[in-house]
């Protein structure tokens, strides 16, 4: 059974809580996708294996995961929208 604090976030129907969760998911996947992108670029920067020590399966997993994350969960873009404004009560 999740604690009360995590249950509030995981089972919320409040639009502001859902928006905050979506923002946190976007930031997390954006940072993780960026890290994968940097590792992929470092590995391909010169011939041979540089950082992954010849682990080709790990390179394939990182490339696939990076692609899926960037398509399914793009990093949030700054825009003036209603989620930044207080809701009327």
Order of alpha helices (4+ residues) and beta strands (2+ residues): alpha-alpha-alpha
